[in-house]
Amino acid sequence: MTTEAEPLDIVLVGPMGAGKTSVGRRVARRLGVPFIDTDKRIVAAHGPIPAIFAEHGEERFREWERRVVAEALTEGGVVSLGGGAVTDAGTRDLLRDHPVVFLTVSADAVADRIRGTNRPLLADDDPVARWTSIFDARRPWYEEVATATFDTSRRPMQRIADEIATWRRTLA
């Protein structure tokens, strides 16, 4: 007989470009659970993230994000958080009772992934240097909430997803 604590839920955190969405979709398929991208939910409710930052500021965005994360965690499945979600103490508190995977990636590997994207925090002359600075600042929060860490720098996303799904099943 299954109990409430047994569904194979998992939260993915990590910097921009680490592969949270692409890995998350694959992990959800492997585990047979829904996939929830909290950034996509925020966009659906409030519009494009760059516009939210420009019109309402980061503080309001983080407030909306915390609400969306709380709702997603009650639904279960694989929940992918935006790169900056962990900067909010309230959001970090929400993650304490959930298995959290920190997806990390090297600056070299992320360079191709972030090129040409419309990410407001990377609007800079040197987006990789800006990404590195942001990642270095957030790393302690990722590590604080993480139950496990997987590097996505140089391995196929499917292999990483398989490893995460296998790891998650060992916790059940």
Backbone torsions as a table, in degrees:
resi	resn	phi	psi	omega
1	MET	NA	131.0	180.0
2	THR	-86.2	153.9	176.5
3	THR	-115.8	173.2	-178.8
4	GLU	-60.0	-32.8	-175.5
5	ALA	-77.4	-8.0	-172.3
6	GLU	-89.3	-15.3	179.4
7	PRO	-56.8	147.1	-175.6
8	LEU	-82.5	69.2	176.6
9	ASP	-86.7	156.3	-179.4
10	ILE	-160.9	145.5	177.9
11	VAL	-116.5	135.8	177.3
12	LEU	-110.0	127.7	175.2
13	VAL	-127.3	161.3	177.4
14	GLY	155.0	174.3	-176.8
15	PRO	-71.9	166.9	173.6
16	MET	-55.0	134.8	176.1
17	GLY	84.1	5.2	-178.9
18	ALA	-78.2	-15.7	178.9
19	GLY	101.3	22.9	-176.7
20	LYS	-59.3	-41.3	-179.1
21	THR	-72.8	-49.3	-176.8
22	SER	-67.8	-39.8	176.6
23	VAL	-69.7	-42.8	-177.7
24	GLY	-58.3	-43.9	178.2
25	ARG	-60.1	-42.4	-179.3
26	ARG	-67.4	-42.0	179.1
27	VAL	-62.6	-43.8	179.9
28	ALA	-59.6	-43.3	177.6
29	ARG	-61.7	-44.1	-179.8
30	ARG	-62.7	-37.5	-177.6
31	LEU	-88.2	-11.2	-179.0
32	GLY	70.3	37.1	-179.1
33	VAL	-127.3	165.0	178.2
34	PRO	-68.0	157.2	173.5
35	PHE	-113.4	131.4	179.4
36	ILE	-125.6	122.7	175.1
37	ASP	-104.1	109.7	-174.2
38	THR	-65.7	-32.9	177.1
39	ASP	-62.1	-41.3	179.8
40	LYS	-63.6	-36.9	177.7
41	ARG	-66.7	-38.8	178.1
42	ILE	-64.9	-44.1	178.5
43	VAL	-60.5	-42.9	-180.0
44	ALA	-62.1	-36.8	-176.7
45	ALA	-86.2	-32.3	-169.4
46	HIS	-128.4	-5.1	-179.3
47	GLY	101.4	-180.0	-176.2
48	PRO	-59.3	141.3	-176.8
49	ILE	-59.9	-42.9	177.7
50	PRO	-58.2	-37.0	178.8
51	ALA	-69.3	-37.2	177.7
52	ILE	-62.4	-46.7	178.9
53	PHE	-59.2	-44.7	-177.0
54	ALA	-67.4	-41.2	-174.3
55	GLU	-88.2	-33.8	-172.4
56	HIS	-119.1	-18.4	-179.7
57	GLY	89.5	164.6	-177.0
58	GLU	-67.1	-36.7	-178.0
59	GLU	-59.5	-45.6	179.0
60	ARG	-65.3	-40.3	177.4
61	PHE	-57.8	-46.7	-178.4
62	ARG	-63.9	-34.4	177.2
63	GLU	-64.0	-48.1	177.8
64	TRP	-63.2	-40.7	-179.7
65	GLU	-61.1	-44.0	179.8
66	ARG	-58.6	-42.4	178.8
67	ARG	-63.5	-43.3	-179.7
68	VAL	-65.3	-41.1	178.3
69	VAL	-62.3	-45.8	-179.8
70	ALA	-58.4	-43.8	179.5
71	GLU	-64.9	-44.8	-178.8
72	ALA	-62.9	-38.7	-179.3
73	LEU	-65.8	-29.2	177.2
74	THR	-73.8	-26.3	179.7
75	GLU	-78.3	-32.5	-179.7
76	GLY	82.9	-178.7	-175.6
77	GLY	98.1	-156.5	176.5
78	VAL	-96.0	119.3	-176.7
79	VAL	-113.4	118.2	179.3
80	SER	-100.7	123.5	-179.6
81	LEU	-98.0	153.0	173.4
82	GLY	-63.5	156.8	-175.4
83	GLY	-56.3	-32.9	-177.0
84	GLY	-97.0	3.0	-176.6
85	ALA	-56.3	-35.2	-177.1
86	VAL	-71.5	-9.0	178.6
87	THR	-71.7	-17.3	-178.9
88	ASP	-93.7	120.4	-177.8
89	ALA	-59.3	-37.5	179.0
90	GLY	-63.8	-39.9	177.3
91	THR	-66.7	-42.6	178.1
92	ARG	-60.1	-39.6	177.5
93	ASP	-61.1	-37.7	179.8
94	LEU	-62.2	-27.5	-174.4
95	LEU	-84.5	-11.3	-171.1
96	ARG	-57.4	-32.3	-176.7
97	ASP	-101.4	19.8	-177.3
98	HIS	-126.7	148.8	172.7
99	PRO	-70.7	123.6	-175.5
100	VAL	-120.2	127.4	176.1
101	VAL	-104.9	126.1	174.9
102	PHE	-93.6	112.9	175.1
103	LEU	-91.4	118.3	179.7
104	THR	-109.7	160.0	-178.8
105	VAL	-155.1	147.5	178.6
106	SER	-79.2	157.3	177.8
107	ALA	-61.4	-38.4	179.0
108	ASP	-60.7	-46.5	-178.0
109	ALA	-68.9	-33.4	-175.9
110	VAL	-78.3	-19.6	-176.1
111	ALA	-53.0	-47.9	179.6
112	ASP	-69.2	-32.5	-177.2
113	ARG	-69.8	-32.7	-175.8
114	ILE	-97.3	-9.6	-179.2
115	ARG	-60.9	128.6	176.0
116	GLY	77.7	11.9	178.9
117	THR	-90.4	161.7	179.8
118	ASN	-106.0	71.9	-179.2
119	ARG	-109.1	115.7	-172.2
120	PRO	-58.7	-32.7	-178.4
121	LEU	-76.8	-10.1	179.8
122	LEU	-105.9	10.0	178.3
123	ALA	-71.4	91.3	-172.0
124	ASP	-157.9	162.1	177.3
125	ASP	-65.5	-30.2	179.7
126	ASP	-127.4	84.0	-175.0
127	PRO	-60.4	-31.6	-180.0
128	VAL	-69.5	-41.0	176.6
129	ALA	-64.1	-40.8	178.1
130	ARG	-64.6	-43.2	177.7
131	TRP	-58.7	-45.5	-178.9
132	THR	-61.0	-43.0	179.2
133	SER	-62.0	-45.0	179.5
134	ILE	-64.3	-46.1	-179.4
135	PHE	-60.8	-45.7	179.5
136	ASP	-59.8	-38.8	179.8
137	ALA	-69.4	-35.3	-176.0
138	ARG	-89.9	-18.4	-175.4
139	ARG	-49.1	-45.0	179.7
140	PRO	-59.0	-34.4	178.7
141	TRP	-72.3	-40.4	176.0
142	TYR	-58.9	-46.5	-178.7
143	GLU	-65.9	-34.7	178.8
144	GLU	-60.6	-41.7	-174.9
145	VAL	-91.2	-14.0	-171.6
146	ALA	-74.1	136.7	170.2
147	THR	-92.1	-32.4	179.7
148	ALA	-150.3	157.4	179.7
149	THR	-127.2	135.7	176.7
150	PHE	-131.2	133.4	179.2
151	ASP	-92.2	132.2	-177.9
152	THR	-107.1	9.6	-170.6
153	SER	-59.4	-50.6	-168.9
154	ARG	-133.4	22.8	-179.0
155	ARG	-124.0	153.9	178.8
156	PRO	-60.1	137.9	-178.7
157	MET	-58.4	-35.8	-179.9
158	GLN	-64.3	-40.1	179.0
159	ARG	-64.5	-42.2	178.3
160	ILE	-63.0	-43.8	179.0
161	ALA	-61.5	-41.9	178.1
162	ASP	-60.9	-42.8	180.0
163	GLU	-65.0	-39.9	179.7
164	ILE	-67.3	-42.9	178.7
165	ALA	-62.2	-42.8	178.1
166	THR	-62.6	-45.3	178.1
167	TRP	-59.2	-44.2	-177.7
168	ARG	-63.6	-39.0	179.4
169	ARG	-64.5	-28.6	178.7
170	THR	-69.3	-19.9	179.4
171	LEU	-84.4	-19.7	-174.5
172	ALA	-68.5	NA	NA
